[in-house]
Amino acid sequence: MATKNSWNDYQKLVLNELSRLDSNQQKLMIKLDRLSVDIAMLQVKAGVWGALGSLIIVVPAFIAAIMRE
C-alpha cells in the first residue's frame, strides 16, 4: 500500500509542477509579445529620428547650394 500512496503523492507533485511550468510559459509568452511590440515601436522611432537627423544636414546644404547659384 505504501507504493500506491507514494505514487499518488508523486503524481500530484508532477501535475502541480506541469501546471506551474505551463503558467510560467504563458507569462513568458505574454512578456515576449510585449517586447516585440516595444521593439517595433523603437524601430519606428529610430527611423523617424534618423530621418530628422538627416534633414538637419540636408536642408542647410540644399539651401546653401541654391544660394550659390
ChimeraX commands (.cxc) that place a marker at each C-alpha (Angstrom):
marker #1 position 0.00,0.00,0.00 radius 0.5
marker #1 position 2.91,2.35,0.61 radius 0.5
marker #1 position 3.84,2.36,-3.06 radius 0.5
marker #1 position 0.32,3.36,-4.08 radius 0.5
marker #1 position 0.33,6.35,-1.70 radius 0.5
marker #1 position 3.80,7.26,-2.88 radius 0.5
marker #1 position 2.65,7.14,-6.49 radius 0.5
marker #1 position -0.38,9.32,-5.72 radius 0.5
marker #1 position 1.83,11.88,-3.99 radius 0.5
marker #1 position 4.32,11.79,-6.84 radius 0.5
marker #1 position 1.53,12.09,-9.40 radius 0.5
marker #1 position 0.16,15.18,-7.65 radius 0.5
marker #1 position 3.65,16.67,-7.49 radius 0.5
marker #1 position 4.22,16.08,-11.20 radius 0.5
marker #1 position 0.83,17.51,-12.18 radius 0.5
marker #1 position 1.37,20.57,-9.99 radius 0.5
marker #1 position 4.82,21.10,-11.50 radius 0.5
marker #1 position 3.44,20.79,-15.04 radius 0.5
marker #1 position 0.72,23.28,-14.20 radius 0.5
marker #1 position 3.29,25.70,-12.75 radius 0.5
marker #1 position 5.53,25.35,-15.80 radius 0.5
marker #1 position 2.60,25.96,-18.14 radius 0.5
marker #1 position 1.64,29.08,-16.21 radius 0.5
marker #1 position 5.23,30.36,-16.35 radius 0.5
marker #1 position 5.41,29.66,-20.08 radius 0.5
marker #1 position 2.19,31.61,-20.68 radius 0.5
marker #1 position 3.54,34.56,-18.69 radius 0.5
marker #1 position 6.77,34.47,-20.67 radius 0.5
marker #1 position 4.89,34.42,-23.97 radius 0.5
marker #1 position 2.89,37.49,-22.91 radius 0.5
marker #1 position 6.11,39.30,-21.97 radius 0.5
marker #1 position 7.68,38.25,-25.27 radius 0.5
marker #1 position 4.72,39.68,-27.19 radius 0.5
marker #1 position 5.05,42.96,-25.29 radius 0.5
marker #1 position 8.76,43.08,-26.01 radius 0.5
marker #1 position 8.10,42.51,-29.72 radius 0.5
marker #1 position 5.72,45.47,-29.75 radius 0.5
marker #1 position 8.22,47.61,-27.84 radius 0.5
marker #1 position 11.00,46.71,-30.29 radius 0.5
marker #1 position 8.78,47.57,-33.25 radius 0.5
marker #1 position 7.96,50.95,-31.69 radius 0.5
marker #1 position 11.65,51.63,-31.07 radius 0.5
marker #1 position 12.45,50.77,-34.69 radius 0.5
marker #1 position 9.85,53.28,-35.88 radius 0.5
marker #1 position 11.18,55.94,-33.51 radius 0.5
marker #1 position 14.74,55.27,-34.67 radius 0.5
marker #1 position 13.63,55.67,-38.28 radius 0.5
marker #1 position 11.89,58.95,-37.54 radius 0.5
marker #1 position 14.88,60.33,-35.61 radius 0.5
marker #1 position 17.22,59.17,-38.37 radius 0.5
marker #1 position 15.13,60.97,-40.96 radius 0.5
marker #1 position 15.03,64.13,-38.86 radius 0.5
marker #1 position 18.77,63.94,-38.29 radius 0.5
marker #1 position 19.46,63.65,-41.98 radius 0.5
marker #1 position 17.10,66.55,-42.71 radius 0.5
marker #1 position 19.11,68.72,-40.34 radius 0.5
marker #1 position 22.15,68.10,-42.54 radius 0.5
marker #1 position 20.49,68.03,-45.97 radius 0.5
marker #1 position 18.24,71.10,-45.71 radius 0.5
marker #1 position 21.03,73.60,-44.91 radius 0.5
marker #1 position 23.23,72.03,-47.59 radius 0.5
marker #1 position 20.38,72.32,-50.09 radius 0.5
marker #1 position 19.77,75.95,-49.15 radius 0.5
marker #1 position 23.48,76.70,-49.42 radius 0.5
marker #1 position 23.57,75.08,-52.87 radius 0.5
marker #1 position 20.59,77.15,-54.03 radius 0.5
marker #1 position 22.17,80.38,-52.74 radius 0.5
marker #1 position 25.41,79.69,-54.64 radius 0.5
marker #1 position 23.59,79.66,-57.95 radius 0.5
marker link #1:1,2 radius 0.2
marker link #1:2,3 radius 0.2
marker link #1:3,4 radius 0.2
marker link #1:4,5 radius 0.2
marker link #1:5,6 radius 0.2
marker link #1:6,7 radius 0.2
marker link #1:7,8 radius 0.2
marker link #1:8,9 radius 0.2
marker link #1:9,10 radius 0.2
marker link #1:10,11 radius 0.2
marker link #1:11,12 radius 0.2
marker link #1:12,13 radius 0.2
marker link #1:13,14 radius 0.2
marker link #1:14,15 radius 0.2
marker link #1:15,16 radius 0.2
marker link #1:16,17 radius 0.2
marker link #1:17,18 radius 0.2
marker link #1:18,19 radius 0.2
marker link #1:19,20 radius 0.2
marker link #1:20,21 radius 0.2
marker link #1:21,22 radius 0.2
marker link #1:22,23 radius 0.2
marker link #1:23,24 radius 0.2
marker link #1:24,25 radius 0.2
marker link #1:25,26 radius 0.2
marker link #1:26,27 radius 0.2
marker link #1:27,28 radius 0.2
marker link #1:28,29 radius 0.2
marker link #1:29,30 radius 0.2
marker link #1:30,31 radius 0.2
marker link #1:31,32 radius 0.2
marker link #1:32,33 radius 0.2
marker link #1:33,34 radius 0.2
marker link #1:34,35 radius 0.2
marker link #1:35,36 radius 0.2
marker link #1:36,37 radius 0.2
marker link #1:37,38 radius 0.2
marker link #1:38,39 radius 0.2
marker link #1:39,40 radius 0.2
marker link #1:40,41 radius 0.2
marker link #1:41,42 radius 0.2
marker link #1:42,43 radius 0.2
marker link #1:43,44 radius 0.2
marker link #1:44,45 radius 0.2
marker link #1:45,46 radius 0.2
marker link #1:46,47 radius 0.2
marker link #1:47,48 radius 0.2
marker link #1:48,49 radius 0.2
marker link #1:49,50 radius 0.2
marker link #1:50,51 radius 0.2
marker link #1:51,52 radius 0.2
marker link #1:52,53 radius 0.2
marker link #1:53,54 radius 0.2
marker link #1:54,55 radius 0.2
marker link #1:55,56 radius 0.2
marker link #1:56,57 radius 0.2
marker link #1:57,58 radius 0.2
marker link #1:58,59 radius 0.2
marker link #1:59,60 radius 0.2
marker link #1:60,61 radius 0.2
marker link #1:61,62 radius 0.2
marker link #1:62,63 radius 0.2
marker link #1:63,64 radius 0.2
marker link #1:64,65 radius 0.2
marker link #1:65,66 radius 0.2
marker link #1:66,67 radius 0.2
marker link #1:67,68 radius 0.2
marker link #1:68,69 radius 0.2
view
